[in-house]
């Protein structure tokens, strides 16, 4: 996408134009950004680490939540 180095609000602004859902491990995002002003749903992954081996365990829940995700809202997907 050519977005390397793009951060925070600018990244979300770009995402809302291209995607329906933004997935992140940044648990502070809802406190740092005004999600109600964005036309994108946010899924926040909460795992013991950000390693792929830990995040992979969240995939079934992520897939289910993709169907329920609502724009302008954040949903946290916690580690089982």
Phi, psi and omega in degrees: 000345182076025184259013182305129179088351179283134185228165169051229186301323179297319179297315179296322178297318177293319182298318184295341179275340186244336189228161175268331184225138176247124180251131184216164171254003180282097183286349178270353184310313181297337180273343184259338185233150176273090184293334181293345179266357184255142180265052180210146174273151181236128172250125180253123181268126180242100180234166180302325177218175176266012178290144181305322181299325177283318182292330180301328181292343180273350187305313180301321179289321177302313181300320178292318182290334177301327180285338184254347186301138181243136177302148178072013180225152176249140175235129177266131177252110186270152178295131181291000000 
